[in-house]
Amino acid sequence: MTARYGIDTSILVRLLTGDPPAAFAATVRALSTLVDGDAEIVASNQVIGEAYVAVQHHYGVDKADARAALLSVLQSGLVAPQNGATVIVALQTPTGCGLVDRLIADDYRRADLVTLTLDRRMATLPDVRRL
């Protein structure tokens, strides 16, 4: 049976920034050891959303670069999005509502819920209704 792990925001931010370098290298080594042992490592939508905001706020990364970095890490084979391809599509969609809104709607959709919002852009997503 494959061991499965979920990472927290601190790990994803470390992978996105490479900062500090020694801690980044140690993190990559530790995760690689798990993956080489047949483990699956995933990041939840909440962790992805927090990391997206954190690299913008703390590292001055713009939204496009934050999305590109997340795509790179989440398609690297080291860490995958827990919700799979829908997260990759959300990261690749630069127009319309924001990434965090897309991640919120994705989580609710997976729970068979309709998302309620006051935001016009978010209301254009599948299974989202403007209140």
N, C-alpha and C positions, 0 to 999 in steps of 0.2 A: 504494500500500500504506500502511495506517495505521501510524504509529509507535506503539509501545506502551512504556510506562514503568511501573516499579514503584517506589513511594515507600518510604522507610524510616520508622522510628518517629518521628524528630525532626520530619519534615514533618507526619505525622498529628497529633502532639501539638500542634504549632503551630496547625493548623487547628481543633483541638478547643478550644483555650484562647484563641486570639487574642492570646497573650502572647509576646513584647512586641509592642505594636501596630504599630510600624514594620516589624518583621521579618515579622509576620503579613501586612501589606498587600503587602510585596514577594513573599512566598511565593504569595499568591493571584494577584497579577499574573503571576508567572512561570508558574504552572500554567495560568492562563486563556489565556495566549499559546499554550501548547502545545495546549490543548484547541481553541482557535479555529483552530489550524492542522491540525485533524483528528486529533490524537493521542488515544490512550486512556491514562488514568492509573489504575492499580489499587493496592490495598493487599492484601497477603497476609494470611492468617489469623494468622501469627506477628506481623506488624506491628500488626494490630488488637488481638490479645491483649496485646501489650506496651503499646500506647497506653492500653488499658482499665485496666491495672494502674498505669501511670505517672500518669495524671490523678487516680486515687484517692490514690496515695501522695504525690505531690509537690504537688498542688493541692487536696487535701481534698475532691474531688468524690465524692459517694456513688455506689453502683453504678447506681441507676436513672437518675441524671443522666448518668453516663458512657455508659450504653447509649443514652439519648436523643440525646446529643451525637454519638455514633458514627453512629447512624441518620441524623441530619441531614446530617452531612458525607458519608456514603457514598451518600446519595440526592440529593445536591446537583447532580449532573451534572459536578462537578469531578473527583472521585475515586470510583471504584467498588470494591466488594470483588472481588478476583480470582476468588473462588469463587462469585460471583453471589448468586442469591436465597436459597440455603441460609444464608448469613451474615446476611442481612436477617431471616430467620425466627429465627435464633439470637438476634439482638439484640432481637427482639420477644417472646421467651419468657422471662419473669421468674421462672418457677417451675421446680422440678426441679434438675438439676445446673447448675453455673455456666457462664458464657459461655466461659471458656477451655476447659473440658471439651468443650463443644459444638464449638468450633473445632478441637480436637485430633481428635475423632471424625470431623469433616467431612473433614479432610485425609487421614486413613487410609482413609476410605470412598472417596474419589476415587482412591486408589491401589489399590483393590480389596483392602483389608486389613480384617480384623476387629480392632477395638480390644479389648485386654485391660485390665481395670481391677480394682481392689479396692473401688471406690466403688459403693455400691448405687444411688445416684441416676444416676450416669453409665451404669451397666449397663442402664438403662431405654431408652437411645437405640438407634436402629436400628443394626445391625451392631456392637454393643458387647456383650462377654461378660464377666461377672464371673468372675475366676480363682478 
